[in-house]
Amino acid sequence: MPTRSTATDTNDTDHNAESDESPSAFAALGLDPSIVKALTALGYEEPTPIQTETIPALIAGKDVLGQAATGTGKTAAFSLPILQRLHDSHRGQGHGPYALILAPTRELAMQVAEAIHKYGKAMGVSVLPVYGGAAMAQQLKALKRGVDIVVATPGRALDHIRRKSLQLGSVRTVVLDEADEMLDMGFAEDLEAILSETPADRQTALFSATIAPRIAAIANKHLKNPVRVTIARDKTKAGSVPRVRQMAYIVPRVHKMATLGRVLDMESPKSALVFCRTRTEVDGLTETLNARGYRAEALHGGMTQEQRDRVMKKFRANTADLLVATDVAARGLDIGHLSHVFNYDVPTSPDAYVHRIGRTGRAGREGVAITLAEPREHRFLRNIENITKQKIEIATVPTIADMRVRRVELTRATLQEILIGGELDEYRGVVESLADGDYDVMDVAAAAVKMAHEASGNDKHEAEEEIPVERSSIPHDRPKREGKPPRTVAGTKRKPSWEVAKIYIGAGRKAKIRPGDIVGAIANELKIDADAIGAIEIYDRFSLVEVPDEIADDIVTTLRATHIKGKRVPVRRDKDVA
């Protein structure tokens, strides 16, 4: 649950009571102190707009129809009220699930389940993600033991219902998360079948980025006098983004710190602001950066004004190079020129992104904005691009070889400064005595460079693990499949050498679709190696294509927005493998 940025704050004392007000901000929404304590421990600073409007209504037992884009804090908006109502019910053991949350993809289901686990850990709440591709036996065992909350994809939920392993008679709350995505993926009938198994007097919440007629039809049928919550799309105007160099690296969360370190070494920022979502993340990242030799200071709402003043004094005096902060703590800070802004997490909205990167590239100076995004957040970047009308370059994480070259370059630059500065006479005698002996003057110079390189610490070797390339740039050294590439033959059944997902495309032979049309649409739009595309099966009215599972959702999103044979066609994950 990210914090949000407010453009109207104008000075860095506006939030000096923030650490005292943060807990009450959540408590005021009707949440139990134990839940508020968990949020505080996780470093969450203040509710987002959708949380402020949605949480009280859901706690009161009302149905909710929410319209908000991904990344606005919807997960906490519906999860926290479920936990609160579960807490208030004094529910004993041995019951079926209290709440059912339906999500379009297994990635989102896992994300939601993980969040609920963190929020409700102190309460002892049990939550189970249920999705295709996971071992059925484990899910059956967990459901038999009993769980409080089930987070499921529609296909696997319906499978369990038919097996009688998922009994929904005790469900008090149902959430349809990203309902528009579920409909786009062809789950309309599944949703109807699932909802028919739940009690008629249940509470229902539906969240969607848009309220199209088909979403409105579901709401009218299944929601009772819902509270309508609409979070307006950000009002960032096209072209209003500062003209700075904008880049992003797509990496799994486990590799974020290593990636940030490499990028910092490559960029060598004179002064930089690193944004994090929570104060806990700020503290952890600051400690790690300092342990790795960077001069970093933390700034967040859990600090006193005296502590913040001390941090800012260090930063302005150039005794700290990196300021690691939350959006709330960085509001209105009067900071001189920043060479770089780093988003350790993707901002919650395009508006927040614009406010963050607007702190660099001022007064005609060059600025750099770099974002670290997890693979599932790739679509957030596209949303930012669509709103701001500016391109965010997807860059490749620097390799160990890149780092070595960069460090040698830094040594060269240091030596060049020394040469320009002069005052070398007292050292010439050493060079001359070695050159007069058996040593070549170039070898003497090279030895001096080596000594300077090692003394500066630039000879350190990367002991960290290799960092995977970002998901839209599949490695070119993937083992080739023998024989004719299956993507050129409709209906081939060759098995790719990586975990696959099948994509359904609603056009086939009757639309004169050829394998090359599908390969071209995917490879050209996402800039991926065509070898990443597996078997293609073309039928009369539809086609199926195998792609790496890790980028399947990006492919679906991209193909929906593009044209195949001059037309837009339905695209979704094939439910048989979802």
C-alpha positions in Angstrom: 0.0 0.0 0.0 2.1 2.9 -1.3 2.0 6.4 0.1 0.9 9.1 -2.3 2.4 12.4 -3.3 0.6 15.7 -2.9 1.5 18.5 -5.2 0.2 21.3 -2.9 2.7 20.8 -0.1 5.3 23.6 -0.4 7.8 23.3 2.4 9.5 20.6 4.2 7.9 21.3 7.6 4.4 20.7 6.4 4.6 17.1 7.6 6.5 17.5 10.9 3.8 15.8 12.9 3.5 12.9 10.4 4.9 10.2 12.6 2.2 11.0 15.2 -0.6 11.3 12.8 0.1 8.2 10.6 -1.4 5.5 12.9 -4.5 7.6 13.6 -5.0 8.2 9.9 -5.6 4.4 9.5 -7.4 4.1 12.9 -9.8 6.8 11.8 -11.0 4.5 9.0 -12.3 2.1 11.5 -9.4 -0.4 11.7 -8.5 -2.3 14.8 -5.3 -1.2 16.6 -3.7 -4.6 15.9 -4.2 -4.0 12.2 -2.9 -0.4 12.4 0.1 -1.7 14.3 0.8 -4.2 11.5 0.6 -1.4 8.9 2.9 0.8 11.0 5.4 -2.0 11.4 5.4 -2.5 7.6 6.2 1.2 7.2 3.0 2.5 5.6 2.5 6.1 6.2 -0.9 7.2 5.1 -4.0 5.9 3.2 -4.4 6.4 -0.5 -7.6 8.0 -1.8 -9.3 4.7 -2.7 -8.4 3.3 0.7 -9.8 6.4 2.5 -13.1 6.1 0.6 -13.5 2.3 0.4 -12.4 0.9 3.8 -15.1 2.5 6.0 -17.9 1.4 3.5 -16.7 -2.2 3.4 -16.2 -2.4 7.2 -19.8 -1.2 7.5 -20.9 -4.2 5.4 -21.8 -2.3 2.3 -21.2 -3.4 -1.3 -18.7 -1.4 -3.2 -18.2 -0.7 -6.9 -14.7 0.8 -7.3 -13.2 2.4 -10.4 -9.5 2.9 -10.1 -6.4 2.1 -12.1 -3.9 -0.5 -11.1 -1.4 0.7 -8.6 -3.7 3.0 -6.6 -3.8 0.8 -3.5 -6.8 -1.4 -4.2 -5.4 -4.5 -2.6 -5.3 -2.9 0.9 -8.6 -1.1 0.2 -10.5 -4.4 0.2 -8.1 -6.6 2.2 -8.0 -4.5 5.4 -11.8 -4.4 5.7 -12.0 -8.2 5.3 -9.5 -8.6 8.1 -11.4 -6.1 10.3 -14.7 -7.9 9.7 -13.0 -11.3 10.3 -11.6 -9.9 13.6 -15.0 -8.5 14.6 -16.8 -11.8 13.9 -14.8 -13.7 16.5 -14.9 -16.6 14.1 -13.8 -19.9 15.4 -11.9 -22.7 13.7 -13.4 -25.4 11.5 -15.4 -23.1 9.2 -15.1 -22.8 5.5 -13.5 -19.6 4.0 -14.8 -16.3 5.2 -13.8 -14.4 2.1 -13.2 -15.2 -1.6 -11.1 -12.9 -3.7 -11.0 -13.5 -7.5 -8.2 -12.2 -9.6 -7.4 -12.5 -13.3 -3.9 -13.9 -13.1 -1.9 -16.2 -10.8 0.7 -13.4 -10.4 -2.0 -11.1 -9.0 -3.4 -13.8 -6.9 0.0 -14.5 -5.3 0.5 -10.8 -4.8 -2.8 -10.3 -3.1 -2.4 -13.3 -0.9 1.1 -12.2 0.2 -0.2 -8.8 1.1 -3.1 -10.2 3.2 -0.6 -12.5 5.0 1.5 -9.5 6.0 -1.5 -7.4 7.1 -3.1 -10.2 9.1 0.0 -12.2 10.4 -0.5 -11.0 14.0 -4.1 -12.0 13.9 -3.2 -15.6 12.8 -5.3 -15.3 9.7 -4.8 -18.0 7.1 -4.8 -17.1 3.4 -4.5 -19.5 0.5 -3.7 -18.5 -3.1 -5.4 -20.9 -5.6 -4.4 -20.8 -9.2 -3.6 -23.0 -12.2 0.0 -24.3 -12.7 0.4 -25.0 -9.0 0.3 -28.5 -7.5 -3.4 -29.5 -7.0 -2.5 -31.9 -4.1 -1.1 -29.1 -1.9 -4.2 -26.9 -2.6 -6.5 -29.8 -1.7 -4.7 -30.4 1.5 -4.7 -26.8 2.6 -8.5 -26.4 1.8 -9.2 -29.6 3.7 -7.4 -28.1 6.8 -9.4 -24.9 6.5 -8.5 -21.4 5.6 -9.9 -18.0 6.3 -9.4 -16.3 3.0 -9.1 -17.8 -0.5 -7.5 -15.8 -3.3 -8.1 -17.5 -6.6 -8.1 -17.3 -10.4 -11.6 -18.1 -11.8 -10.6 -21.2 -13.7 -8.9 -23.0 -10.7 -11.6 -21.8 -8.3 -14.3 -23.4 -10.4 -12.3 -26.5 -10.7 -12.2 -26.8 -6.9 -15.9 -26.1 -6.6 -16.6 -28.9 -9.0 -14.4 -31.2 -7.0 -16.3 -30.2 -3.9 -12.9 -29.2 -2.3 -13.9 -25.5 -2.2 -17.2 -25.0 -0.2 -18.5 -21.4 -0.4 -21.5 -21.6 1.9 -19.6 -19.7 4.7 -18.3 -16.9 2.5 -19.4 -13.5 3.8 -17.4 -11.3 1.4 -16.6 -11.7 -2.3 -14.1 -9.4 -4.1 -13.8 -9.3 -7.9 -10.4 -7.6 -8.4 -9.6 -6.2 -11.9 -13.0 -7.4 -13.2 -12.4 -5.9 -16.6 -9.3 -8.0 -17.0 -11.2 -11.2 -16.0 -13.9 -10.5 -18.6 -11.2 -9.7 -21.3 -9.7 -13.1 -20.6 -13.0 -14.9 -21.2 -14.0 -15.7 -17.6 -17.5 -14.2 -17.6 -19.2 -17.6 -17.4 -16.8 -18.8 -14.8 -17.6 -15.8 -12.6 -21.3 -16.4 -12.9 -20.9 -20.0 -11.9 -18.7 -19.1 -8.9 -21.0 -16.4 -7.7 -24.0 -18.7 -7.9 -22.3 -20.9 -5.3 -22.0 -18.1 -2.7 -24.7 -17.0 -0.2 -27.2 -14.5 -1.5 -26.7 -12.3 1.5 -22.9 -12.0 1.0 -21.1 -8.7 0.7 -19.6 -8.0 -2.7 -16.9 -5.6 -3.9 -16.1 -5.1 -7.6 -13.0 -3.2 -8.7 -12.3 -2.3 -12.3 -10.2 0.2 -14.2 -13.2 1.1 -16.3 -16.9 0.6 -15.8 -17.9 -0.5 -19.3 -21.5 -1.7 -20.0 -20.6 -5.4 -19.3 -19.0 -4.4 -16.0 -22.1 -2.4 -15.1 -24.3 -5.4 -16.0 -22.4 -7.6 -13.5 -22.6 -4.9 -10.9 -26.3 -4.4 -11.4 -26.9 -8.2 -11.1 -24.6 -9.1 -8.2 -24.2 -5.9 -6.0 -26.8 -4.5 -3.7 -27.1 -0.7 -3.5 -23.3 -0.4 -3.9 -21.2 2.6 -2.7 -19.7 4.0 -5.9 -16.0 4.9 -5.5 -14.2 6.5 -8.4 -10.6 7.6 -8.3 -10.1 10.0 -11.2 -7.3 9.3 -13.7 -4.3 11.5 -13.0 -4.5 14.9 -14.7 -0.9 15.0 -15.8 -0.9 16.8 -19.1 1.0 15.5 -22.1 4.4 17.0 -22.4 4.4 18.3 -18.8 7.1 15.8 -17.7 10.5 17.4 -17.2 12.8 16.8 -20.2 15.1 14.4 -18.5 16.6 11.1 -19.6 14.2 8.5 -18.4 15.2 4.8 -18.1 13.9 1.7 -16.4 15.3 -1.6 -15.5 13.0 -4.6 -15.3 14.3 -7.0 -12.6 12.8 -9.4 -10.0 12.6 -7.9 -6.5 15.4 -10.2 -5.2 17.8 -8.5 -7.6 16.8 -4.9 -7.1 19.5 -4.0 -4.6 22.3 -5.5 -6.8 20.8 -3.7 -9.8 20.7 -0.4 -8.0 24.3 -0.8 -6.9 25.5 -1.4 -10.5 23.5 1.4 -11.9 24.8 3.8 -9.2 28.4 2.7 -10.1 27.7 3.2 -13.8 26.0 6.6 -13.4 28.2 8.0 -10.6 25.5 10.6 -9.6 26.8 13.8 -7.9 23.7 13.9 -5.8 20.6 11.7 -6.0 17.2 11.1 -4.4 16.1 7.5 -4.1 12.3 7.0 -3.6 10.9 4.1 -1.7 7.3 3.2 -0.9 7.6 2.7 2.9 9.7 3.9 5.7 10.7 0.3 6.5 12.1 0.0 3.0 13.9 3.4 3.3 15.7 2.2 6.5 16.6 -1.1 5.1 17.9 0.3 1.8 19.8 3.0 3.5 21.6 0.5 5.7 22.4 -1.7 2.8 23.8 1.1 0.7 26.0 2.4 3.5 27.3 -1.2 4.1 28.3 -1.2 0.4 30.3 1.9 0.6 27.8 4.6 -0.5 27.1 7.7 1.5 23.3 7.5 2.1 20.9 9.1 4.5 17.3 8.1 5.2 14.3 10.5 5.3 10.8 9.4 6.3 7.8 10.2 8.5 9.1 8.2 11.4 11.8 10.7 12.1 11.7 13.8 14.3 12.1 17.2 12.7 15.5 17.5 14.3 16.6 14.3 12.7 15.3 15.4 9.3 17.1 18.8 9.6 20.3 17.0 10.4 19.9 14.7 7.4 19.2 17.7 5.0 22.2 19.6 6.4 24.5 16.6 5.5 23.0 16.3 2.1 23.3 20.0 1.3 26.9 20.0 2.6 27.7 17.1 0.2 28.7 14.8 3.1 26.0 12.5 1.8 25.5 11.6 -1.9 22.2 9.7 -1.7 19.0 10.7 0.0 16.6 7.7 0.4 13.1 8.9 1.1 9.4 8.2 0.9 7.0 10.5 -1.1 5.5 11.9 2.0 8.8 12.8 3.6 10.2 14.4 0.4 7.3 16.8 -0.1 8.4 20.3 -0.8 12.0 19.7 0.1 14.2 22.6 -1.0 17.0 20.7 -2.6 19.5 22.3 -5.1 20.5 20.5 -8.2 19.9 16.8 -8.2 21.7 14.9 -11.0 19.6 11.8 -10.6 16.2 10.6 -9.2 15.8 6.8 -8.6 12.5 5.1 -8.2 13.3 2.0 -6.2 9.7 1.0 -6.8 7.4 2.1 -9.6 5.4 5.2 -8.3 1.7 4.7 -7.5 0.5 6.8 -10.4 1.8 8.8 -13.4 1.2 12.0 -11.4 3.4 10.7 -8.6 6.0 9.8 -11.2 6.0 13.3 -12.7 6.4 14.9 -9.3 9.3 12.6 -8.4 11.3 13.1 -11.5 10.5 16.8 -11.6 13.2 17.2 -8.9 16.0 16.7 -11.4 16.7 18.4 -14.7 15.9 21.9 -13.4 17.2 25.3 -14.6 18.2 23.9 -18.0 20.5 21.3 -16.5 20.6 17.7 -17.6 18.7 15.3 -15.3 18.3 11.5 -15.2 15.3 9.5 -13.9 15.8 5.8 -13.4 13.1 3.4 -12.3 13.5 -0.2 -11.0 10.4 -2.2 -11.9 9.5 -5.8 -11.2 8.3 -7.8 -14.2 4.7 -7.6 -13.2 5.0 -3.8 -13.0 6.0 -3.5 -16.7 2.4 -2.4 -17.6 2.6 0.4 -15.0 5.4 1.9 -17.0 3.3 1.7 -20.2 0.5 3.5 -18.4 2.9 6.3 -17.4 4.1 6.6 -21.0 0.5 6.7 -22.3 -0.4 9.5 -19.9 2.8 11.6 -20.2 3.4 11.0 -23.9 7.1 10.5 -23.2 9.2 7.4 -23.7 10.8 5.5 -20.9 13.7 3.5 -22.2 13.9 -0.1 -21.0 17.6 -0.6 -20.4 19.6 -3.8 -19.8 21.2 -4.3 -16.4 24.9 -3.6 -16.5 26.9 -6.8 -16.5 30.0 -7.6 -14.5 32.1 -6.9 -17.6 30.4 -3.5 -18.0 31.3 -2.7 -14.4 34.9 -3.6 -14.9 35.1 -1.4 -18.0 33.4 1.5 -16.1 35.8 1.2 -13.1 38.8 1.3 -15.4 37.3 4.4 -17.0 36.9 6.0 -13.5 40.6 5.4 -12.8 41.5 6.9 -16.1 39.5 10.0 -15.3 41.1 10.3 -11.9 44.6 10.1 -13.4 43.6 12.7 -16.0 42.6 15.1 -13.3 46.0 14.6 -11.6 47.8 15.2 -14.8 45.9 18.4 -15.4 46.6 19.5 -11.8 50.4 19.1 -12.3 52.8 19.2 -9.3 54.3 15.9 -10.4 58.0 16.8 -10.2 58.8 15.0 -6.9 57.5 11.7 -8.5 59.4 12.0 -11.8 62.5 10.7 -10.2 60.8 7.4 -9.4 59.7 7.0 -13.0 63.2 7.9 -14.3 65.0 5.5 -12.0 62.8 2.6 -13.1 63.0 3.6 -16.8 66.8 3.8 -16.6 66.9 0.3 -15.3 65.3 -2.7 -17.1 61.7 -1.4 -17.3 59.9 0.0 -20.2 58.4 3.4 -19.4 54.9 2.1 -20.6 55.2 -0.8 -18.1 56.1 1.7 -15.3 53.0 3.8 -16.2 50.8 0.7 -16.4 52.0 -0.4 -12.9 51.2 3.0 -11.5 47.7 2.9 -13.1 47.2 -0.6 -11.5 48.3 0.7 -8.1 45.9 3.7 -8.4 43.1 1.4 -9.6 43.5 -1.0 -6.6 43.9 1.8 -4.1 40.7 3.4 -5.2 38.8 0.1 -4.7 37.9 -0.1 -8.4 39.5 -3.5 -8.7 36.7 -5.2 -6.6 35.2 -8.2 -8.2 31.5 -8.8 -8.3 30.7 -11.6 -6.0 27.0 -11.1 -6.4 24.8 -13.4 -8.5 24.2 -12.8 -12.1 21.1 -10.6 -12.6 18.5 -11.8 -15.1 17.9 -9.6 -18.1 14.6 -7.7 -18.2 11.6 -9.6 -19.4 11.2 -7.7 -22.7 14.7 -8.7 -23.8 14.8 -12.5 -23.8 18.4 -13.7 -23.9 19.7 -14.3 -27.4 21.8 -17.3 -26.3 18.8 -19.4 -25.5 19.4 -22.9 -26.8 18.1 -23.3 -30.4 15.5 -25.9 -31.1 16.5 -28.4 -33.7 14.9 -28.5 -37.1 12.5 -26.0 -38.6 11.4 -23.4 -36.0 7.9 -24.3 -34.8 6.7 -20.7 -35.1 6.8 -21.0 -38.9 4.6 -24.1 -38.9 1.0 -23.9 -37.9 -0.1 -26.7 -35.6 3.4 -27.8 -34.6 3.7 -29.4 -31.2 7.4 -29.0 -30.4 8.0 -28.4 -26.7 9.9 -25.2 -25.9 12.9 -25.4 -23.4 11.3 -22.9 -20.9 8.1 -22.7 -18.9 5.3 -21.8 -21.3 1.9 -20.2 -21.3 -0.5 -20.4 -24.2 -2.0 -17.2 -25.6 -5.4 -17.3 -27.3 -5.8 -15.0 -30.3 -9.3 -14.5 -31.7 -8.5 -14.8 -35.4 -7.4 -17.7 -37.5 -7.3 -19.1 -41.1 -10.6 -17.4 -42.1 -8.9 -14.0 -41.3 -5.9 -15.2 -43.3 -3.7 -15.2 -40.2 -0.2 -16.7 -40.8 2.4 -17.7 -38.2 4.6 -14.8 -39.5 1.8 -12.3 -38.6 1.7 -13.5 -35.0 5.5 -13.7 -34.6 5.9 -10.2 -36.1 3.2 -8.7 -33.9 4.8 -10.1 -30.7 8.5 -9.7 -31.6 8.1 -6.2 -33.0 5.8 -4.7 -30.4 7.7 -6.1 -27.4 11.2 -6.0 -28.9 11.8 -9.6 -27.9 13.9 -12.2 -29.6 11.6 -14.2 -32.0 13.2 -17.4 -30.7 11.3 -16.9 -27.5 8.0 -17.6 -29.4 7.1 -21.3 -29.3 4.6 -23.4 -31.2 1.8 -21.7 -33.1 -1.5 -23.5 -33.9 -3.8 -21.7 -36.3 -7.4 -22.9 -36.6 -10.3 -21.5 -38.6 -11.5 -18.8 -36.1 -8.7 -18.6 -33.6 -5.0 -19.2 -33.0 -2.9 -20.4 -30.1 0.7 -19.5 -29.5 3.2 -20.6 -26.8 5.3 -17.9 -25.1 7.5 -17.7 -22.0 5.1 -17.6 -19.0 7.0 -14.8 -17.4 6.1 -12.4 -20.2 2.7 -13.8 -21.1 0.7 -11.0 -19.5 2.8 -8.3 -21.2 2.1 -10.0 -24.6 -1.6 -10.1 -23.9 -1.7 -6.5 -23.0 0.4 -5.4 -26.0 -1.5 -7.5 -28.6 -4.9 -6.1 -27.3 -3.6 -2.6 -28.1 -2.2 -3.5 -31.6 -3.6 -4.6 -34.9 -3.1 -8.0 -36.5 -4.0 -8.1 -40.2 -5.3 -4.5 -39.8 -7.8 -5.4 -37.0 -7.9 -5.6 -33.3 -8.8 -9.0 -32.1 -9.6 -10.6 -28.7 -6.4 -11.8 -26.9 -6.1 -13.6 -23.5 -4.3 -16.4 -21.8 -5.7 -19.7 -22.9 -7.8 -21.0 -20.0 -6.7 -24.6 -20.5 -3.3 -23.8 -19.2 -4.1 -20.8 -17.0 
